[in-house]
Amino acid sequence: MALELESVLVSLGTRVERCHGRIEGGNVVDPVEIYTSPHVLEYPYARSTGPVIGAFLTGLRDGKFIGITGHGGRVIVPPTEYDPETGEETSGVVDVGPAGVIETWSWVGSPRDDAPLPTPFAWALIRLDGADTALLHVIDAPSIDAVASGKRVVAEFLAPEARQGCMQDIRCFVLEEGA
């Protein structure tokens, strides 16, 4: 039976490892076999974005930002269906940005191959004009000395024909001229 199971598992791409088990008094006790199998974590389904996130992504495709009104008139960007502080439903789409203020940031001096920019850049929380919450994105800046909390930045979108209605439609933020 074990040999049949092993041949089935091997045919499925499972690796069979023989282990000695526990050792007591220099003798192998309870020898075991460990069956391992490659596992890929994935989410092989599509999700509808709904009216709120869908409006935000459509706005990005069109080269603009939208927020949503939450409790007490707060404008939330990116928009959510429920106010993160109260859990109440949000309503009322609001145009915001495309410029804003750096709230906090972190410099990436040696970008990895999968980084959003091939040259050094900053990850930043950016509060867009008209918003009460911040959006996480990258700033393409000439040096670490050019970036500071409180400085103004403006979004740089991909060319209209390259936009797909996703966060990558924003290539990056750049320092606002004269700021």
BELCORCOR-V406982 format. One record per residue. N is the residue number from 0. BURIAL is I if it has 24 or more other ideal C-beta (glycine too) atoms within 12 Angstrom, else O. D_LAST is the distance of its C-alpha to the last C-alpha in Angstrom with 2 decimals. Layout:
n = [N:N]
burial = [BURIAL:BURIAL]
d_last = [D_LAST:D_LAST]
This chain:
n = [0:1:2:3:4:5:6:7:8:9:10:11:12:13:14:15:16:17:18:19:20:21:22:23:24:25:26:27:28:29:30:31:32:33:34:35:36:37:38:39:40:41:42:43:44:45:46:47:48:49:50:51:52:53:54:55:56:57:58:59:60:61:62:63:64:65:66:67:68:69:70:71:72:73:74:75:76:77:78:79:80:81:82:83:84:85:86:87:88:89:90:91:92:93:94:95:96:97:98:99:100:101:102:103:104:105:106:107:108:109:110:111:112:113:114:115:116:117:118:119:120:121:122:123:124:125:126:127:128:129:130:131:132:133:134:135:136:137:138:139:140:141:142:143:144:145:146:147:148:149:150:151:152:153:154:155:156:157:158:159:160:161:162:163:164:165:166:167:168:169:170:171:172:173:174:175:176:177:178]
burial = [O:O:O:O:O:O:O:O:O:O:O:O:O:O:O:O:O:O:O:O:O:O:O:O:O:O:O:O:O:O:O:O:O:O:O:O:O:O:O:O:O:O:O:O:O:O:O:O:O:O:O:I:I:O:I:I:I:I:I:I:I:O:I:I:I:I:I:I:I:I:O:O:O:I:I:I:I:I:I:I:O:O:I:O:O:O:O:O:O:I:O:O:I:I:I:I:I:I:I:I:I:I:I:O:I:O:I:I:O:O:O:O:O:O:O:I:I:O:O:I:I:I:I:I:I:I:I:I:I:I:I:I:I:I:I:I:I:I:I:I:I:O:O:O:O:O:I:O:O:O:I:I:I:I:I:I:I:O:O:O:O:O:O:O:O:O:I:O:I:I:I:I:I:I:I:I:O:O:O]
d_last = [74.58:71.94:72.41:72.00:68.82:67.47:68.16:66.47:63.37:63.22:63.53:60.48:58.40:58.93:59.48:62.49:62.51:65.63:65.21:67.92:67.37:68.19:70.29:72.97:75.41:74.39:75.19:72.84:73.12:71.77:70.43:67.58:65.78:62.07:60.89:57.23:55.42:52.00:49.71:46.65:44.44:43.34:42.87:44.76:44.10:41.67:40.11:39.32:35.79:36.98:35.47:32.33:31.08:32.52:30.38:27.20:28.25:29.27:25.86:24.29:26.92:25.89:22.16:21.18:20.99:23.52:24.26:27.45:28.47:30.08:31.98:30.91:28.48:26.04:24.17:24.69:22.75:24.36:27.20:30.49:33.91:34.40:32.24:31.71:32.42:35.46:36.81:37.08:36.59:33.25:33.17:31.14:28.60:25.17:22.43:19.02:15.62:14.85:11.31:11.05:10.24:11.65:14.76:16.46:16.82:19.34:19.24:21.93:22.80:25.96:25.81:29.24:30.82:30.13:26.41:24.09:22.54:24.66:22.09:20.52:18.01:16.99:18.73:16.64:17.37:14.81:15.41:14.93:14.44:18.03:19.27:20.76:21.14:19.09:19.60:20.16:18.85:17.58:14.28:14.83:12.91:14.29:15.36:15.76:13.90:10.58:10.98:11.04:12.05:9.77:6.58:5.97:8.15:10.51:14.20:16.02:19.66:22.78:24.64:26.58:29.90:28.89:27.79:30.44:29.23:28.04:25.00:25.04:24.14:20.50:20.18:17.04:13.43:10.81:7.19:5.47:5.51:3.80:0.00]
